[in-house]
Amino acid sequence: MNQLPQVCIIIPERNEKSTIRTCLDAVIAQDYPQNLVSILVVDGISTDGTREILAEYETKHSFFKVIESPRKVVPPGFNMALRCTHADIIIRVDGHTVIAPDYVRQCVEALHRTKADNVGGKMNAVSTTRFGQAVAFATSTPFGVGGSRFHYSDKEEWVDSVYMGAWPRQVFEKIGLFDEELVRDQDDEFNYRLRQQGGRILLSPAIRSEYTVRSTPLSLFRQYAGYGYWKVRVLQKHPLQMSLRQFIPPAFILALFGSAFLLFFSFPSFIFHPSSFIIILYLLANLAASVWTVIKSTLAAHHSPSTDHYSLLILPFIFAILHLSYGLGFLIGLLKFWNRWGDKIGQTPAWSSEAIG
């Protein structure tokens, strides 16, 4: 690479007071030449004190700018920031993520070396709470999150999607911006459009970051219910984007409802009904996955026995939250969007030429 490209780091966030300082400090401390980096933070009208923290950084650093997004969700805010930059490379960083000191350099190097259209690294899930540590274990396994390889793969490979992402600006000029209708799953939809137009997505273990997971059962439930809910709109727009594994959680929810119905009306025969065997098999698979996850994490990281015992006790509960919330959200989405199967357009604006620098 003869000349290093200009990079714009876009950070969409809302109410991230507890994590935003560590996120921003890591972004500012990159080993990439600072004169080639601009930072745009898109704040979704934070109400927890995040905005005051951002004002401090904006005062101290000339390359740091805050944009206010009245719609409060990621896609329109991210698109606003895209229109405000002429940088060669766009890198997304989330407000609850801490990137490694060489993150930007590794993204630029991977894009140049492989000619990929999007690059990213493994989502290394972390937490400071015991519940959150167990969530980190669960969301780093195929049983917990399915086939999204950026959750657990440690090798460089071509994939369907990556965590966050880094793109040459030409990608957005070619296929448009993020779909502003999608509160969640907008990255899946965007990456599908990218692949459909011949784009390639690279997962590289050299691109390192740490993602702080949800630390309470309710916040975890809401997060994955949202994924399931908005996945319905992605399905309606791009039916071929879906895989069989994504239909398993809603199918399990239906089996659970069916079993409850049988229990109410015909208790003696309930245990012999096929839907009961589905539930029993799930419970066995859940327990087996929980034990294997604890063993694997213990061997890899030498966690203390107390943490491992606690994780073993609640991992089945966390796996159940992940699966049930996603499945329930998906079913609610089917009801909510029942009349939109012919609506495949969405809200995907084209790249604007009115960037303001």
C-alpha positions in Angstrom: 0.0 0.0 0.0 1.7 3.2 -1.2 -0.4 5.7 0.7 -2.4 5.0 3.8 -6.2 5.7 3.3 -8.3 8.2 5.3 -10.4 6.4 7.8 -13.7 7.5 9.5 -14.8 5.6 12.6 -18.5 5.9 13.2 -19.9 5.1 16.6 -23.7 4.8 16.8 -24.9 4.8 20.5 -27.6 5.7 22.9 -27.4 5.7 26.7 -24.0 4.1 27.0 -22.8 6.1 30.0 -21.3 3.1 31.7 -19.1 2.0 28.7 -18.6 5.0 26.5 -15.4 6.3 28.0 -13.5 3.1 27.7 -14.9 2.7 24.1 -13.7 6.2 23.1 -10.4 6.0 24.8 -9.6 2.8 22.9 -10.7 4.4 19.6 -8.5 7.5 20.2 -5.5 5.3 21.2 -5.2 3.6 17.9 -1.7 3.2 16.4 -3.0 4.3 13.0 -1.8 7.8 12.1 -4.1 10.2 13.9 -4.0 12.8 11.1 -5.7 10.2 8.9 -8.6 9.4 11.3 -11.8 11.2 12.0 -14.3 10.0 14.6 -18.1 10.6 14.3 -20.3 9.6 17.3 -24.0 9.4 16.5 -25.9 9.9 19.7 -29.6 8.8 19.7 -30.7 11.5 22.2 -29.1 9.9 25.3 -30.8 10.7 28.6 -28.4 9.0 31.0 -25.5 11.5 30.9 -23.7 10.1 27.9 -24.1 13.4 26.0 -22.2 15.3 28.6 -19.3 12.8 28.4 -19.3 13.2 24.6 -19.1 16.9 24.9 -15.9 16.6 26.9 -14.3 14.6 24.1 -15.5 16.9 21.4 -13.9 19.8 23.2 -10.6 18.1 23.6 -10.2 16.6 20.1 -10.5 18.4 16.8 -11.0 15.1 14.9 -13.9 14.1 17.1 -17.5 15.2 16.3 -20.9 14.4 17.7 -24.0 14.1 15.6 -27.5 14.0 17.1 -29.9 11.4 15.6 -33.5 12.2 16.5 -34.7 8.7 15.5 -32.6 7.1 18.2 -31.8 3.8 16.4 -28.7 2.7 14.6 -29.5 2.7 10.8 -30.7 6.3 10.3 -28.0 7.6 12.6 -25.2 5.6 10.9 -26.5 6.8 7.5 -26.4 10.4 8.8 -22.7 9.9 9.6 -21.9 8.3 6.3 -23.2 11.4 4.6 -20.8 13.5 6.6 -17.6 12.0 5.6 -15.3 11.7 2.5 -13.1 9.1 4.1 -11.8 6.2 2.0 -12.5 3.5 4.7 -15.6 3.4 7.0 -15.3 1.5 10.3 -18.1 0.9 12.7 -17.5 0.7 16.4 -20.3 0.1 18.9 -20.5 2.1 22.2 -20.3 -1.0 24.4 -17.2 -2.3 22.6 -13.5 -1.8 23.3 -11.3 -2.2 20.3 -7.6 -3.3 20.3 -4.9 -0.6 19.8 -4.2 -2.0 16.3 -7.9 -2.5 15.3 -8.0 0.2 12.6 -4.6 -0.8 11.2 -5.7 -4.4 11.0 -9.0 -3.5 9.3 -7.2 -1.4 6.6 -4.5 -4.1 6.1 -7.1 -6.9 5.7 -9.2 -4.8 3.2 -6.0 -4.0 1.1 -4.6 -7.6 1.3 -7.7 -9.5 0.4 -9.7 -7.0 -1.6 -12.7 -7.8 0.6 -15.7 -5.5 0.7 -16.3 -5.9 4.4 -13.9 -7.1 7.1 -14.4 -7.7 10.9 -13.2 -9.8 13.7 -14.6 -12.2 16.3 -17.0 -10.9 18.8 -15.2 -11.5 22.0 -18.0 -11.4 24.6 -17.0 -10.1 28.1 -18.7 -9.0 31.3 -17.8 -7.8 34.8 -20.8 -9.6 36.4 -21.2 -13.3 37.0 -24.5 -13.5 35.1 -22.9 -11.6 32.2 -19.9 -14.0 32.2 -22.3 -16.9 31.7 -24.0 -14.9 28.9 -20.6 -14.4 27.3 -20.1 -18.2 27.4 -23.5 -18.9 25.9 -23.3 -16.4 23.1 -19.9 -17.7 22.1 -21.2 -21.2 21.1 -23.1 -22.5 18.1 -25.8 -23.9 20.3 -26.4 -20.4 21.8 -26.3 -18.3 18.6 -26.5 -20.6 15.7 -24.2 -20.4 12.6 -22.9 -16.8 12.9 -19.2 -17.7 12.9 -18.0 -14.3 14.1 -19.3 -15.4 17.6 -16.8 -18.2 18.0 -14.5 -18.8 15.0 -10.7 -18.2 15.6 -9.6 -18.6 12.0 -9.5 -16.3 8.9 -12.3 -17.2 6.6 -14.9 -15.9 4.2 -18.2 -15.6 6.0 -21.8 -14.3 5.6 -21.4 -11.6 8.3 -19.0 -10.1 10.8 -19.2 -8.1 14.0 -19.5 -4.3 13.4 -17.6 -4.1 10.0 -15.1 -2.0 8.0 -15.8 -1.1 4.4 -14.3 0.8 1.5 -16.7 3.8 0.8 -17.3 2.5 -2.7 -19.4 -0.3 -1.1 -22.0 2.2 0.0 -21.9 4.1 -3.2 -22.6 0.8 -5.0 -25.3 -0.9 -3.0 -26.8 1.9 -0.9 -26.9 2.6 2.9 -28.4 0.6 5.8 -32.1 -0.1 5.7 -33.6 2.5 8.1 -36.7 0.5 8.8 -34.8 -2.2 10.6 -34.2 -1.4 14.3 -32.2 -4.7 14.5 -30.8 -7.1 12.0 -29.8 -4.2 9.7 -26.3 -5.7 9.4 -27.6 -9.0 8.2 -29.8 -7.3 5.6 -26.9 -5.1 4.4 -24.5 -8.0 4.2 -26.9 -10.0 2.2 -27.3 -7.2 -0.3 -23.6 -7.0 -0.4 -23.1 -10.7 -1.1 -25.9 -10.7 -3.7 -23.9 -8.1 -5.7 -20.7 -10.1 -5.6 -19.2 -8.6 -2.5 -17.1 -10.7 -0.1 -16.9 -10.6 3.7 -13.8 -11.6 5.6 -13.5 -12.7 9.2 -10.0 -12.1 10.6 -8.8 -13.1 14.0 -6.2 -10.2 13.8 -9.1 -7.7 14.1 -9.7 -7.8 17.9 -12.3 -6.2 20.2 -14.3 -7.0 23.3 -18.0 -6.7 23.5 -19.8 -6.2 26.8 -22.9 -8.4 26.9 -26.2 -7.8 28.6 -26.0 -8.3 32.3 -29.6 -9.0 33.3 -32.1 -11.7 32.2 -34.7 -9.0 31.1 -32.2 -7.0 29.0 -30.9 -10.2 27.3 -34.5 -11.3 26.6 -35.4 -7.9 25.1 -32.3 -8.0 22.9 -32.9 -11.4 21.3 -36.7 -10.9 21.1 -35.8 -7.8 19.0 -33.6 -9.9 16.8 -36.4 -12.4 16.2 -39.0 -9.7 15.6 -37.1 -7.8 13.0 -35.8 -10.9 11.3 -39.3 -11.3 9.9 -38.9 -8.1 7.9 -35.5 -9.3 6.6 -37.2 -12.6 5.6 -40.0 -10.7 3.8 -37.5 -8.6 1.8 -34.9 -11.4 1.2 -36.4 -14.9 1.6 -33.2 -16.6 0.5 -31.3 -14.9 3.3 -32.9 -17.2 5.9 -31.5 -20.5 6.9 -33.3 -23.5 8.5 -31.7 -22.9 11.9 -33.4 -19.5 12.2 -36.8 -21.2 12.1 -36.0 -23.6 14.9 -36.7 -21.2 17.8 -40.2 -20.2 16.6 -41.0 -23.8 15.8 -40.0 -24.7 19.4 -42.2 -22.0 20.8 -45.1 -23.4 18.8 -44.3 -26.9 20.1 -44.3 -25.5 23.6 -47.7 -23.9 23.2 -49.0 -27.2 21.7 -47.7 -29.1 24.7 -49.3 -26.7 27.1 -52.6 -27.2 25.2 -52.4 -31.0 25.5 -51.5 -30.8 29.1 -54.6 -28.7 29.8 -57.0 -31.0 27.9 -55.5 -34.5 28.1 -53.0 -34.8 30.9 -52.7 -38.6 30.9 -51.5 -38.8 27.3 -49.4 -35.6 27.4 -46.1 -37.3 28.1 -46.5 -39.6 25.1 -47.2 -36.9 22.6 -44.5 -36.1 20.0 -44.3 -32.5 21.1 -43.4 -33.7 24.6 -40.4 -35.6 23.2 -39.3 -32.4 21.4 -39.2 -30.6 24.7 -37.4 -33.4 26.4 -34.8 -33.6 23.6 -34.3 -29.8 23.9 -33.8 -30.0 27.6 -31.2 -32.8 27.1 -29.4 -30.9 24.4 -29.5 -27.7 26.5 -27.9 -29.6 29.4 -25.3 -31.2 27.3 -24.4 -27.9 25.6 -24.1 -26.2 29.0 -21.8 -28.9 30.4 -19.6 -28.8 27.3 -19.4 -25.0 27.3 -18.2 -25.0 30.9 -15.7 -27.7 30.3 -14.4 -26.0 27.2 -14.1 -22.6 28.8 -12.4 -24.1 31.8 -9.8 -25.8 29.8 -9.2 -22.7 27.6 -9.1 -19.9 30.3 -8.7 -21.7 33.6 -11.7 -20.0 35.3 -12.1 -20.3 39.0 -14.2 -23.3 40.2 -16.8 -21.0 41.7 -17.4 -19.2 38.4 -17.6 -22.5 36.5 -20.1 -24.0 39.0 -22.3 -20.9 38.8 -22.1 -20.9 35.0 -23.1 -24.6 34.9 -26.2 -23.8 37.1 -27.5 -20.9 35.0 -26.2 -21.7 31.4 -29.3 -23.8 30.7 -31.4 -20.8 31.8 -29.5 -18.5 29.6 -29.6 -20.8 26.5 -33.4 -21.0 27.1 -33.6 -17.1 27.2 -31.7 -16.9 23.9 -33.9 -19.4 22.1 -37.3 -18.6 23.6 -36.9 -14.8 23.3 -35.8 -15.1 19.6 -38.6 -17.5 18.8 -41.3 -15.5 20.6 -40.0 -12.3 18.9 -40.2 -14.0 15.5 -43.8 -15.1 16.0 -44.8 -11.7 17.2 -43.1 -10.3 14.1 -45.1 -12.7 11.9 -48.3 -11.3 13.4 -47.2 -7.7 13.3 -46.0 -7.8 9.7 -48.6 -10.3 8.3 -49.7 -8.0 5.5 -46.2 -6.9 4.3 -45.0 -9.9 2.4 -45.2 -7.9 -0.8 -43.2 -5.0 0.6 -39.6 -5.7 -0.2 -38.4 -2.2 -0.8 -37.7 -1.0 2.8 -36.0 2.3 3.5 -32.6 2.0 1.9 -31.3 5.4 0.8 -28.6 5.8 -1.8 -25.3 7.4 -0.9 -25.7 11.2 -0.9 -23.2 13.4 -2.6 -23.8 16.1 -0.1 -21.2 15.0 2.4 -20.0 18.0 4.5 -16.5 16.7 5.3 
